[in-house]
Amino acid sequence: MGKKLYVGNLPYAENDQTVESMFAEFGTVESAKVITDRDTGRSKGFGFVEMSSEDEAFAAIEQMNGKEVGGRNLKVNEAKPQERNNRRW
């Protein structure tokens, strides 16, 4: 089973492909998705990467957390499950 990672503080110029290539050196990247603004299409500065194994995910966290990319220090850790928002307006 793969392990999903949160990647924060991404430079806004990064996209799915560049993030995937950053993490590919640690193993098989199942998916890489930079979250974008729905209206403008611009990156929100964070995304998610799914590695194919826990060992690969751990290596990626160890090597990429705090690494400088484009003048910004990445924040990489295990992704937490999305919380449901049950508010009704």
PDB file of N, CA, C and O in Angstrom:
ATOM      1  N   MET A   1       0.848  -1.190   0.000  1.00  0.00           N
ATOM      2  CA  MET A   1       0.000   0.000   0.000  1.00  0.00           C
ATOM      3  C   MET A   1       0.885   1.242   0.000  1.00  0.00           C
ATOM      4  O   MET A   1       1.874   1.304   0.729  1.00  0.00           O
ATOM      5  N   GLY A   2       0.529   2.223  -0.814  1.00  0.00           N
ATOM      6  CA  GLY A   2       1.298   3.449  -0.900  1.00  0.00           C
ATOM      7  C   GLY A   2       1.093   4.346   0.303  1.00  0.00           C
ATOM      8  O   GLY A   2       0.202   4.132   1.125  1.00  0.00           O
ATOM      9  N   LYS A   3       1.939   5.353   0.381  1.00  0.00           N
ATOM     10  CA  LYS A   3       1.888   6.304   1.489  1.00  0.00           C
ATOM     11  C   LYS A   3       1.773   7.696   0.897  1.00  0.00           C
ATOM     12  O   LYS A   3       2.573   8.079   0.044  1.00  0.00           O
ATOM     13  N   LYS A   4       0.776   8.458   1.347  1.00  0.00           N
ATOM     14  CA  LYS A   4       0.543   9.804   0.831  1.00  0.00           C
ATOM     15  C   LYS A   4       1.279  10.815   1.692  1.00  0.00           C
ATOM     16  O   LYS A   4       1.223  10.764   2.921  1.00  0.00           O
ATOM     17  N   LEU A   5       1.970  11.737   1.030  1.00  0.00           N
ATOM     18  CA  LEU A   5       2.738  12.772   1.700  1.00  0.00           C
ATOM     19  C   LEU A   5       2.163  14.148   1.386  1.00  0.00           C
ATOM     20  O   LEU A   5       1.695  14.407   0.277  1.00  0.00           O
ATOM     21  N   TYR A   6       2.208  15.021   2.382  1.00  0.00           N
ATOM     22  CA  TYR A   6       1.875  16.426   2.204  1.00  0.00           C
ATOM     23  C   TYR A   6       3.166  17.158   1.878  1.00  0.00           C
ATOM     24  O   TYR A   6       4.183  16.948   2.538  1.00  0.00           O
ATOM     25  N   VAL A   7       3.135  18.010   0.871  1.00  0.00           N
ATOM     26  CA  VAL A   7       4.299  18.816   0.499  1.00  0.00           C
ATOM     27  C   VAL A   7       3.868  20.275   0.531  1.00  0.00           C
ATOM     28  O   VAL A   7       3.095  20.726  -0.314  1.00  0.00           O
ATOM     29  N   GLY A   8       4.380  21.011   1.522  1.00  0.00           N
ATOM     30  CA  GLY A   8       3.993  22.398   1.690  1.00  0.00           C
ATOM     31  C   GLY A   8       5.133  23.361   1.414  1.00  0.00           C
ATOM     32  O   GLY A   8       6.293  22.963   1.311  1.00  0.00           O
ATOM     33  N   ASN A   9       4.785  24.623   1.295  1.00  0.00           N
ATOM     34  CA  ASN A   9       5.721  25.714   1.040  1.00  0.00           C
ATOM     35  C   ASN A   9       6.401  25.563  -0.325  1.00  0.00           C
ATOM     36  O   ASN A   9       7.566  25.922  -0.500  1.00  0.00           O
ATOM     37  N   LEU A  10       5.653  25.030  -1.275  1.00  0.00           N
ATOM     38  CA  LEU A  10       6.173  24.876  -2.639  1.00  0.00           C
ATOM     39  C   LEU A  10       6.256  26.235  -3.333  1.00  0.00           C
ATOM     40  O   LEU A  10       5.375  27.076  -3.154  1.00  0.00           O
ATOM     41  N   PRO A  11       7.300  26.456  -4.118  1.00  0.00           N
ATOM     42  CA  PRO A  11       7.315  27.665  -4.954  1.00  0.00           C
ATOM     43  C   PRO A  11       6.115  27.611  -5.911  1.00  0.00           C
ATOM     44  O   PRO A  11       5.747  26.535  -6.384  1.00  0.00           O
ATOM     45  N   TYR A  12       5.520  28.749  -6.188  1.00  0.00           N
ATOM     46  CA  TYR A  12       4.317  28.784  -7.019  1.00  0.00           C
ATOM     47  C   TYR A  12       4.557  28.323  -8.450  1.00  0.00           C
ATOM     48  O   TYR A  12       3.601  27.992  -9.151  1.00  0.00           O
ATOM     49  N   ALA A  13       5.801  28.293  -8.898  1.00  0.00           N
ATOM     50  CA  ALA A  13       6.112  27.863 -10.264  1.00  0.00           C
ATOM     51  C   ALA A  13       6.081  26.342 -10.422  1.00  0.00           C
ATOM     52  O   ALA A  13       6.070  25.842 -11.547  1.00  0.00           O
ATOM     53  N   GLU A  14       6.068  25.607  -9.319  1.00  0.00           N
ATOM     54  CA  GLU A  14       6.085  24.144  -9.403  1.00  0.00           C
ATOM     55  C   GLU A  14       4.734  23.611  -9.883  1.00  0.00           C
ATOM     56  O   GLU A  14       3.685  24.196  -9.612  1.00  0.00           O
ATOM     57  N   ASN A  15       4.788  22.480 -10.606  1.00  0.00           N
ATOM     58  CA  ASN A  15       3.558  21.841 -11.075  1.00  0.00           C
ATOM     59  C   ASN A  15       3.636  20.341 -10.805  1.00  0.00           C
ATOM     60  O   ASN A  15       4.614  19.862 -10.232  1.00  0.00           O
ATOM     61  N   ASP A  16       2.618  19.608 -11.211  1.00  0.00           N
ATOM     62  CA  ASP A  16       2.560  18.172 -10.929  1.00  0.00           C
ATOM     63  C   ASP A  16       3.813  17.447 -11.411  1.00  0.00           C
ATOM     64  O   ASP A  16       4.362  16.612 -10.692  1.00  0.00           O
ATOM     65  N   GLN A  17       4.266  17.758 -12.618  1.00  0.00           N
ATOM     66  CA  GLN A  17       5.411  17.065 -13.203  1.00  0.00           C
ATOM     67  C   GLN A  17       6.719  17.375 -12.472  1.00  0.00           C
ATOM     68  O   GLN A  17       7.530  16.479 -12.240  1.00  0.00           O
ATOM     69  N   THR A  18       6.922  18.641 -12.112  1.00  0.00           N
ATOM     70  CA  THR A  18       8.183  18.979 -11.439  1.00  0.00           C
ATOM     71  C   THR A  18       8.225  18.387 -10.034  1.00  0.00           C
ATOM     72  O   THR A  18       9.285  17.964  -9.571  1.00  0.00           O
ATOM     73  N   VAL A  19       7.089  18.354  -9.357  1.00  0.00           N
ATOM     74  CA  VAL A  19       7.045  17.753  -8.024  1.00  0.00           C
ATOM     75  C   VAL A  19       7.269  16.245  -8.129  1.00  0.00           C
ATOM     76  O   VAL A  19       7.989  15.663  -7.318  1.00  0.00           O
ATOM     77  N   GLU A  20       6.654  15.621  -9.124  1.00  0.00           N
ATOM     78  CA  GLU A  20       6.869  14.181  -9.324  1.00  0.00           C
ATOM     79  C   GLU A  20       8.349  13.880  -9.551  1.00  0.00           C
ATOM     80  O   GLU A  20       8.874  12.918  -8.990  1.00  0.00           O
ATOM     81  N   SER A  21       9.024  14.687 -10.362  1.00  0.00           N
ATOM     82  CA  SER A  21      10.440  14.440 -10.637  1.00  0.00           C
ATOM     83  C   SER A  21      11.303  14.662  -9.395  1.00  0.00           C
ATOM     84  O   SER A  21      12.323  13.994  -9.232  1.00  0.00           O
ATOM     85  N   MET A  22      10.910  15.592  -8.515  1.00  0.00           N
ATOM     86  CA  MET A  22      11.657  15.822  -7.270  1.00  0.00           C
ATOM     87  C   MET A  22      11.652  14.575  -6.385  1.00  0.00           C
ATOM     88  O   MET A  22      12.654  14.252  -5.747  1.00  0.00           O
ATOM     89  N   PHE A  23      10.522  13.887  -6.355  1.00  0.00           N
ATOM     90  CA  PHE A  23      10.354  12.753  -5.451  1.00  0.00           C
ATOM     91  C   PHE A  23      10.702  11.410  -6.092  1.00  0.00           C
ATOM     92  O   PHE A  23      10.828  10.410  -5.386  1.00  0.00           O
ATOM     93  N   ALA A  24      10.858  11.371  -7.412  1.00  0.00           N
ATOM     94  CA  ALA A  24      11.129  10.116  -8.112  1.00  0.00           C
ATOM     95  C   ALA A  24      12.457   9.489  -7.706  1.00  0.00           C
ATOM     96  O   ALA A  24      12.618   8.274  -7.819  1.00  0.00           O
ATOM     97  N   GLU A  25      13.403  10.285  -7.241  1.00  0.00           N
ATOM     98  CA  GLU A  25      14.695   9.718  -6.840  1.00  0.00           C
ATOM     99  C   GLU A  25      14.590   8.834  -5.600  1.00  0.00           C
ATOM    100  O   GLU A  25      15.525   8.097  -5.287  1.00  0.00           O
ATOM    101  N   PHE A  26      13.462   8.898  -4.892  1.00  0.00           N
ATOM    102  CA  PHE A  26      13.278   8.106  -3.680  1.00  0.00           C
ATOM    103  C   PHE A  26      12.474   6.839  -3.921  1.00  0.00           C
ATOM    104  O   PHE A  26      12.313   6.023  -3.013  1.00  0.00           O
ATOM    105  N   GLY A  27      11.965   6.667  -5.142  1.00  0.00           N
ATOM    106  CA  GLY A  27      11.209   5.470  -5.485  1.00  0.00           C
ATOM    107  C   GLY A  27      10.106   5.796  -6.471  1.00  0.00           C
ATOM    108  O   GLY A  27      10.128   6.829  -7.141  1.00  0.00           O
ATOM    109  N   THR A  28       9.140   4.892  -6.545  1.00  0.00           N
ATOM    110  CA  THR A  28       8.044   5.041  -7.492  1.00  0.00           C
ATOM    111  C   THR A  28       7.010   6.022  -6.958  1.00  0.00           C
ATOM    112  O   THR A  28       6.462   5.844  -5.870  1.00  0.00           O
ATOM    113  N   VAL A  29       6.757   7.060  -7.747  1.00  0.00           N
ATOM    114  CA  VAL A  29       5.733   8.042  -7.397  1.00  0.00           C
ATOM    115  C   VAL A  29       4.432   7.586  -8.051  1.00  0.00           C
ATOM    116  O   VAL A  29       4.304   7.582  -9.276  1.00  0.00           O
ATOM    117  N   GLU A  30       3.474   7.204  -7.218  1.00  0.00           N
ATOM    118  CA  GLU A  30       2.169   6.752  -7.725  1.00  0.00           C
ATOM    119  C   GLU A  30       1.382   7.938  -8.282  1.00  0.00           C
ATOM    120  O   GLU A  30       0.720   7.823  -9.313  1.00  0.00           O
ATOM    121  N   SER A  31       1.458   9.082  -7.591  1.00  0.00           N
ATOM    122  CA  SER A  31       0.777  10.292  -8.059  1.00  0.00           C
ATOM    123  C   SER A  31       1.424  11.512  -7.418  1.00  0.00           C
ATOM    124  O   SER A  31       2.000  11.436  -6.333  1.00  0.00           O
ATOM    125  N   ALA A  32       1.317  12.628  -8.109  1.00  0.00           N
ATOM    126  CA  ALA A  32       1.801  13.913  -7.593  1.00  0.00           C
ATOM    127  C   ALA A  32       0.802  14.971  -8.043  1.00  0.00           C
ATOM    128  O   ALA A  32       0.512  15.091  -9.233  1.00  0.00           O
ATOM    129  N   LYS A  33       0.283  15.732  -7.100  1.00  0.00           N
ATOM    130  CA  LYS A  33      -0.736  16.730  -7.416  1.00  0.00           C
ATOM    131  C   LYS A  33      -0.465  18.011  -6.654  1.00  0.00           C
ATOM    132  O   LYS A  33      -0.468  18.022  -5.423  1.00  0.00           O
ATOM    133  N   VAL A  34      -0.228  19.102  -7.392  1.00  0.00           N
ATOM    134  CA  VAL A  34      -0.112  20.429  -6.802  1.00  0.00           C
ATOM    135  C   VAL A  34      -1.517  21.019  -6.791  1.00  0.00           C
ATOM    136  O   VAL A  34      -2.203  21.019  -7.814  1.00  0.00           O
ATOM    137  N   ILE A  35      -1.940  21.517  -5.644  1.00  0.00           N
ATOM    138  CA  ILE A  35      -3.288  22.070  -5.501  1.00  0.00           C
ATOM    139  C   ILE A  35      -3.308  23.482  -6.075  1.00  0.00           C
ATOM    140  O   ILE A  35      -2.451  24.312  -5.768  1.00  0.00           O
ATOM    141  N   THR A  36      -4.308  23.731  -6.915  1.00  0.00           N
ATOM    142  CA  THR A  36      -4.412  25.026  -7.583  1.00  0.00           C
ATOM    143  C   THR A  36      -5.724  25.714  -7.223  1.00  0.00           C
ATOM    144  O   THR A  36      -6.704  25.069  -6.850  1.00  0.00           O
ATOM    145  N   ASP A  37      -5.717  27.030  -7.345  1.00  0.00           N
ATOM    146  CA  ASP A  37      -6.915  27.828  -7.130  1.00  0.00           C
ATOM    147  C   ASP A  37      -7.907  27.520  -8.250  1.00  0.00           C
ATOM    148  O   ASP A  37      -7.545  27.512  -9.426  1.00  0.00           O
ATOM    149  N   ARG A  38      -9.118  27.274  -7.886  1.00  0.00           N
ATOM    150  CA  ARG A  38     -10.136  26.873  -8.861  1.00  0.00           C
ATOM    151  C   ARG A  38     -10.432  27.987  -9.867  1.00  0.00           C
ATOM    152  O   ARG A  38     -10.729  27.702 -11.028  1.00  0.00           O
ATOM    153  N   ASP A  39     -10.357  29.244  -9.443  1.00  0.00           N
ATOM    154  CA  ASP A  39     -10.691  30.351 -10.333  1.00  0.00           C
ATOM    155  C   ASP A  39      -9.525  30.788 -11.213  1.00  0.00           C
ATOM    156  O   ASP A  39      -9.703  31.043 -12.404  1.00  0.00           O
ATOM    157  N   THR A  40      -8.326  30.874 -10.623  1.00  0.00           N
ATOM    158  CA  THR A  40      -7.179  31.402 -11.372  1.00  0.00           C
ATOM    159  C   THR A  40      -6.290  30.309 -11.963  1.00  0.00           C
ATOM    160  O   THR A  40      -5.544  30.565 -12.909  1.00  0.00           O
ATOM    161  N   GLY A  41      -6.360  29.098 -11.417  1.00  0.00           N
ATOM    162  CA  GLY A  41      -5.487  28.021 -11.876  1.00  0.00           C
ATOM    163  C   GLY A  41      -4.083  28.115 -11.313  1.00  0.00           C
ATOM    164  O   GLY A  41      -3.232  27.286 -11.635  1.00  0.00           O
ATOM    165  N   ARG A  42      -3.826  29.118 -10.471  1.00  0.00           N
ATOM    166  CA  ARG A  42      -2.494  29.313  -9.882  1.00  0.00           C
ATOM    167  C   ARG A  42      -2.296  28.371  -8.700  1.00  0.00           C
ATOM    168  O   ARG A  42      -3.232  28.074  -7.958  1.00  0.00           O
ATOM    169  N   SER A  43      -1.065  27.911  -8.543  1.00  0.00           N
ATOM    170  CA  SER A  43      -0.726  27.034  -7.431  1.00  0.00           C
ATOM    171  C   SER A  43      -1.026  27.704  -6.106  1.00  0.00           C
ATOM    172  O   SER A  43      -0.851  28.913  -5.954  1.00  0.00           O
ATOM    173  N   LYS A  44      -1.487  26.899  -5.136  1.00  0.00           N
ATOM    174  CA  LYS A  44      -1.703  27.399  -3.779  1.00  0.00           C
ATOM    175  C   LYS A  44      -0.473  27.184  -2.907  1.00  0.00           C
ATOM    176  O   LYS A  44      -0.484  27.535  -1.727  1.00  0.00           O
ATOM    177  N   GLY A  45       0.595  26.608  -3.476  1.00  0.00           N
ATOM    178  CA  GLY A  45       1.847  26.454  -2.731  1.00  0.00           C
ATOM    179  C   GLY A  45       1.948  25.167  -1.933  1.00  0.00           C
ATOM    180  O   GLY A  45       2.831  25.031  -1.085  1.00  0.00           O
ATOM    181  N   PHE A  46       1.053  24.218  -2.194  1.00  0.00           N
ATOM    182  CA  PHE A  46       1.164  22.920  -1.533  1.00  0.00           C
ATOM    183  C   PHE A  46       0.583  21.839  -2.432  1.00  0.00           C
ATOM    184  O   PHE A  46      -0.116  22.121  -3.405  1.00  0.00           O
ATOM    185  N   GLY A  47       0.885  20.610  -2.086  1.00  0.00           N
ATOM    186  CA  GLY A  47       0.372  19.499  -2.875  1.00  0.00           C
ATOM    187  C   GLY A  47       0.550  18.187  -2.141  1.00  0.00           C
ATOM    188  O   GLY A  47       0.886  18.155  -0.957  1.00  0.00           O
ATOM    189  N   PHE A  48       0.318  17.104  -2.867  1.00  0.00           N
ATOM    190  CA  PHE A  48       0.403  15.767  -2.294  1.00  0.00           C
ATOM    191  C   PHE A  48       1.145  14.852  -3.244  1.00  0.00           C
ATOM    192  O   PHE A  48       1.005  14.945  -4.464  1.00  0.00           O
ATOM    193  N   VAL A  49       1.939  13.963  -2.662  1.00  0.00           N
ATOM    194  CA  VAL A  49       2.675  12.963  -3.428  1.00  0.00           C
ATOM    195  C   VAL A  49       2.379  11.609  -2.799  1.00  0.00           C
ATOM    196  O   VAL A  49       2.433  11.459  -1.578  1.00  0.00           O
ATOM    197  N   GLU A  50       2.069  10.637  -3.627  1.00  0.00           N
ATOM    198  CA  GLU A  50       1.860   9.283  -3.114  1.00  0.00           C
ATOM    199  C   GLU A  50       3.005   8.407  -3.592  1.00  0.00           C
ATOM    200  O   GLU A  50       3.211   8.217  -4.791  1.00  0.00           O
ATOM    201  N   MET A  51       3.747   7.877  -2.622  1.00  0.00           N
ATOM    202  CA  MET A  51       4.861   6.975  -2.908  1.00  0.00           C
ATOM    203  C   MET A  51       4.340   5.541  -2.843  1.00  0.00           C
ATOM    204  O   MET A  51       3.344   5.276  -2.170  1.00  0.00           O
ATOM    205  N   SER A  52       5.013   4.606  -3.543  1.00  0.00           N
ATOM    206  CA  SER A  52       4.491   3.246  -3.624  1.00  0.00           C
ATOM    207  C   SER A  52       4.721   2.411  -2.369  1.00  0.00           C
ATOM    208  O   SER A  52       4.061   1.388  -2.187  1.00  0.00           O
ATOM    209  N   SER A  53       5.646   2.828  -1.496  1.00  0.00           N
ATOM    210  CA  SER A  53       5.863   2.053  -0.269  1.00  0.00           C
ATOM    211  C   SER A  53       6.169   2.986   0.899  1.00  0.00           C
ATOM    212  O   SER A  53       6.531   4.148   0.714  1.00  0.00           O
ATOM    213  N   GLU A  54       6.015   2.448   2.097  1.00  0.00           N
ATOM    214  CA  GLU A  54       6.312   3.241   3.297  1.00  0.00           C
ATOM    215  C   GLU A  54       7.789   3.574   3.388  1.00  0.00           C
ATOM    216  O   GLU A  54       8.145   4.670   3.820  1.00  0.00           O
ATOM    217  N   ASP A  55       8.665   2.645   2.987  1.00  0.00           N
ATOM    218  CA  ASP A  55      10.106   2.905   3.024  1.00  0.00           C
ATOM    219  C   ASP A  55      10.485   4.062   2.106  1.00  0.00           C
ATOM    220  O   ASP A  55      11.292   4.915   2.474  1.00  0.00           O
ATOM    221  N   GLU A  56       9.899   4.086   0.911  1.00  0.00           N
ATOM    222  CA  GLU A  56      10.172   5.178  -0.026  1.00  0.00           C
ATOM    223  C   GLU A  56       9.644   6.502   0.529  1.00  0.00           C
ATOM    224  O   GLU A  56      10.295   7.541   0.415  1.00  0.00           O
ATOM    225  N   ALA A  57       8.463   6.447   1.126  1.00  0.00           N
ATOM    226  CA  ALA A  57       7.874   7.661   1.709  1.00  0.00           C
ATOM    227  C   ALA A  57       8.746   8.185   2.843  1.00  0.00           C
ATOM    228  O   ALA A  57       8.978   9.389   2.947  1.00  0.00           O
ATOM    229  N   PHE A  58       9.230   7.278   3.695  1.00  0.00           N
ATOM    230  CA  PHE A  58      10.082   7.693   4.808  1.00  0.00           C
ATOM    231  C   PHE A  58      11.366   8.333   4.282  1.00  0.00           C
ATOM    232  O   PHE A  58      11.796   9.364   4.799  1.00  0.00           O
ATOM    233  N   ALA A  59      11.983   7.733   3.261  1.00  0.00           N
ATOM    234  CA  ALA A  59      13.208   8.301   2.677  1.00  0.00           C
ATOM    235  C   ALA A  59      12.937   9.682   2.091  1.00  0.00           C
ATOM    236  O   ALA A  59      13.756  10.591   2.232  1.00  0.00           O
ATOM    237  N   ALA A  60      11.792   9.840   1.435  1.00  0.00           N
ATOM    238  CA  ALA A  60      11.447  11.138   0.847  1.00  0.00           C
ATOM    239  C   ALA A  60      11.255  12.194   1.934  1.00  0.00           C
ATOM    240  O   ALA A  60      11.707  13.330   1.787  1.00  0.00           O
ATOM    241  N   ILE A  61      10.587  11.820   3.016  1.00  0.00           N
ATOM    242  CA  ILE A  61      10.388  12.770   4.122  1.00  0.00           C
ATOM    243  C   ILE A  61      11.736  13.176   4.702  1.00  0.00           C
ATOM    244  O   ILE A  61      11.998  14.361   4.911  1.00  0.00           O
ATOM    245  N   GLU A  62      12.583  12.195   4.959  1.00  0.00           N
ATOM    246  CA  GLU A  62      13.897  12.465   5.565  1.00  0.00           C
ATOM    247  C   GLU A  62      14.748  13.402   4.708  1.00  0.00           C
ATOM    248  O   GLU A  62      15.425  14.284   5.236  1.00  0.00           O
ATOM    249  N   GLN A  63      14.714  13.211   3.394  1.00  0.00           N
ATOM    250  CA  GLN A  63      15.574  13.986   2.504  1.00  0.00           C
ATOM    251  C   GLN A  63      14.966  15.308   2.038  1.00  0.00           C
ATOM    252  O   GLN A  63      15.691  16.271   1.791  1.00  0.00           O
ATOM    253  N   MET A  64      13.631  15.358   1.917  1.00  0.00           N
ATOM    254  CA  MET A  64      13.002  16.537   1.323  1.00  0.00           C
ATOM    255  C   MET A  64      12.470  17.545   2.350  1.00  0.00           C
ATOM    256  O   MET A  64      12.340  18.726   2.028  1.00  0.00           O
ATOM    257  N   ASN A  65      12.166  17.113   3.559  1.00  0.00           N
ATOM    258  CA  ASN A  65      11.657  18.052   4.557  1.00  0.00           C
ATOM    259  C   ASN A  65      12.744  19.062   4.910  1.00  0.00           C
ATOM    260  O   ASN A  65      13.822  18.685   5.371  1.00  0.00           O
ATOM    261  N   GLY A  66      12.464  20.327   4.696  1.00  0.00           N
ATOM    262  CA  GLY A  66      13.422  21.393   4.969  1.00  0.00           C
ATOM    263  C   GLY A  66      14.332  21.723   3.804  1.00  0.00           C
ATOM    264  O   GLY A  66      15.093  22.688   3.870  1.00  0.00           O
ATOM    265  N   LYS A  67      14.269  20.934   2.728  1.00  0.00           N
ATOM    266  CA  LYS A  67      15.129  21.186   1.564  1.00  0.00           C
ATOM    267  C   LYS A  67      14.695  22.470   0.866  1.00  0.00           C
ATOM    268  O   LYS A  67      13.503  22.726   0.694  1.00  0.00           O
ATOM    269  N   GLU A  68      15.686  23.278   0.463  1.00  0.00           N
ATOM    270  CA  GLU A  68      15.386  24.530  -0.229  1.00  0.00           C
ATOM    271  C   GLU A  68      15.122  24.252  -1.707  1.00  0.00           C
ATOM    272  O   GLU A  68      15.925  23.619  -2.392  1.00  0.00           O
ATOM    273  N   VAL A  69      13.993  24.733  -2.174  1.00  0.00           N
ATOM    274  CA  VAL A  69      13.615  24.629  -3.583  1.00  0.00           C
ATOM    275  C   VAL A  69      13.077  25.997  -3.990  1.00  0.00           C
ATOM    276  O   VAL A  69      12.103  26.485  -3.417  1.00  0.00           O
ATOM    277  N   GLY A  70      13.703  26.599  -4.961  1.00  0.00           N
ATOM    278  CA  GLY A  70      13.236  27.904  -5.440  1.00  0.00           C
ATOM    279  C   GLY A  70      13.217  28.969  -4.369  1.00  0.00           C
ATOM    280  O   GLY A  70      12.358  29.851  -4.381  1.00  0.00           O
ATOM    281  N   GLY A  71      14.170  28.896  -3.428  1.00  0.00           N
ATOM    282  CA  GLY A  71      14.256  29.893  -2.371  1.00  0.00           C
ATOM    283  C   GLY A  71      13.307  29.650  -1.197  1.00  0.00           C
ATOM    284  O   GLY A  71      13.212  30.480  -0.294  1.00  0.00           O
ATOM    285  N   ARG A  72      12.607  28.519  -1.209  1.00  0.00           N
ATOM    286  CA  ARG A  72      11.684  28.200  -0.115  1.00  0.00           C
ATOM    287  C   ARG A  72      12.054  26.840   0.484  1.00  0.00           C
ATOM    288  O   ARG A  72      12.472  25.933  -0.236  1.00  0.00           O
ATOM    289  N   ASN A  73      11.898  26.704   1.799  1.00  0.00           N
ATOM    290  CA  ASN A  73      12.174  25.432   2.471  1.00  0.00           C
ATOM    291  C   ASN A  73      10.901  24.598   2.500  1.00  0.00           C
ATOM    292  O   ASN A  73       9.896  24.995   3.088  1.00  0.00           O
ATOM    293  N   LEU A  74      10.960  23.432   1.852  1.00  0.00           N
ATOM    294  CA  LEU A  74       9.792  22.567   1.783  1.00  0.00           C
ATOM    295  C   LEU A  74       9.412  22.022   3.147  1.00  0.00           C
ATOM    296  O   LEU A  74      10.262  21.834   4.017  1.00  0.00           O
ATOM    297  N   LYS A  75       8.143  21.775   3.317  1.00  0.00           N
ATOM    298  CA  LYS A  75       7.610  21.104   4.502  1.00  0.00           C
ATOM    299  C   LYS A  75       7.001  19.800   3.997  1.00  0.00           C
ATOM    300  O   LYS A  75       6.000  19.815   3.281  1.00  0.00           O
ATOM    301  N   VAL A  76       7.604  18.671   4.370  1.00  0.00           N
ATOM    302  CA  VAL A  76       7.147  17.371   3.879  1.00  0.00           C
ATOM    303  C   VAL A  76       6.878  16.468   5.074  1.00  0.00           C
ATOM    304  O   VAL A  76       7.743  16.270   5.927  1.00  0.00           O
ATOM    305  N   ASN A  77       5.675  15.927   5.123  1.00  0.00           N
ATOM    306  CA  ASN A  77       5.329  14.964   6.162  1.00  0.00           C
ATOM    307  C   ASN A  77       4.202  14.063   5.675  1.00  0.00           C
ATOM    308  O   ASN A  77       3.665  14.255   4.584  1.00  0.00           O
ATOM    309  N   GLU A  78       3.852  13.084   6.493  1.00  0.00           N
ATOM    310  CA  GLU A  78       2.772  12.177   6.138  1.00  0.00           C
ATOM    311  C   GLU A  78       1.468  12.961   6.090  1.00  0.00           C
ATOM    312  O   GLU A  78       1.161  13.729   7.002  1.00  0.00           O
ATOM    313  N   ALA A  79       0.701  12.763   5.018  1.00  0.00           N
ATOM    314  CA  ALA A  79      -0.571  13.458   4.879  1.00  0.00           C
ATOM    315  C   ALA A  79      -1.569  12.921   5.893  1.00  0.00           C
ATOM    316  O   ALA A  79      -1.625  11.720   6.155  1.00  0.00           O
ATOM    317  N   LYS A  80      -2.345  13.820   6.451  1.00  0.00           N
ATOM    318  CA  LYS A  80      -3.397  13.432   7.387  1.00  0.00           C
ATOM    319  C   LYS A  80      -4.689  13.261   6.609  1.00  0.00           C
ATOM    320  O   LYS A  80      -4.883  13.927   5.592  1.00  0.00           O
ATOM    321  N   PRO A  81      -5.576  12.388   7.060  1.00  0.00           N
ATOM    322  CA  PRO A  81      -6.869  12.234   6.364  1.00  0.00           C
ATOM    323  C   PRO A  81      -7.626  13.556   6.342  1.00  0.00           C
ATOM    324  O   PRO A  81      -7.599  14.323   7.305  1.00  0.00           O
ATOM    325  N   GLN A  82      -8.291  13.801   5.242  1.00  0.00           N
ATOM    326  CA  GLN A  82      -9.053  15.035   5.101  1.00  0.00           C
ATOM    327  C   GLN A  82     -10.228  15.016   6.063  1.00  0.00           C
ATOM    328  O   GLN A  82     -10.964  14.033   6.147  1.00  0.00           O
ATOM    329  N   GLU A  83     -10.394  16.114   6.785  1.00  0.00           N
ATOM    330  CA  GLU A  83     -11.523  16.225   7.696  1.00  0.00           C
ATOM    331  C   GLU A  83     -12.743  16.699   6.926  1.00  0.00           C
ATOM    332  O   GLU A  83     -12.663  17.580   6.070  1.00  0.00           O
ATOM    333  N   ARG A  84     -13.855  16.100   7.249  1.00  0.00           N
ATOM    334  CA  ARG A  84     -15.097  16.512   6.586  1.00  0.00           C
ATOM    335  C   ARG A  84     -15.617  17.785   7.241  1.00  0.00           C
ATOM    336  O   ARG A  84     -15.603  17.928   8.463  1.00  0.00           O
ATOM    337  N   ASN A  85     -16.067  18.686   6.415  1.00  0.00           N
ATOM    338  CA  ASN A  85     -16.633  19.937   6.900  1.00  0.00           C
ATOM    339  C   ASN A  85     -18.157  19.795   6.837  1.00  0.00           C
ATOM    340  O   ASN A  85     -18.745  19.802   5.755  1.00  0.00           O
ATOM    341  N   ASN A  86     -18.779  19.667   7.993  1.00  0.00           N
ATOM    342  CA  ASN A  86     -20.222  19.448   8.050  1.00  0.00           C
ATOM    343  C   ASN A  86     -21.004  20.735   8.281  1.00  0.00           C
ATOM    344  O   ASN A  86     -22.191  20.683   8.601  1.00  0.00           O
ATOM    345  N   ARG A  87     -20.364  21.875   8.125  1.00  0.00           N
ATOM    346  CA  ARG A  87     -21.070  23.140   8.319  1.00  0.00           C
ATOM    347  C   ARG A  87     -22.080  23.352   7.201  1.00  0.00           C
ATOM    348  O   ARG A  87     -21.839  23.005   6.045  1.00  0.00           O
ATOM    349  N   ARG A  88     -23.193  23.918   7.565  1.00  0.00           N
ATOM    350  CA  ARG A  88     -24.181  24.274   6.562  1.00  0.00           C
ATOM    351  C   ARG A  88     -24.450  25.757   6.687  1.00  0.00           C
ATOM    352  O   ARG A  88     -24.773  26.249   7.768  1.00  0.00           O
ATOM    353  N   TRP A  89     -24.320  26.453   5.609  1.00  0.00           N
ATOM    354  CA  TRP A  89     -24.514  27.908   5.638  1.00  0.00           C
ATOM    355  C   TRP A  89     -25.884  28.241   5.191  1.00  0.00           C
ATOM    356  O   TRP A  89     -26.250  29.415   5.144  1.00  0.00           O
TER     357      TRP A  89
END
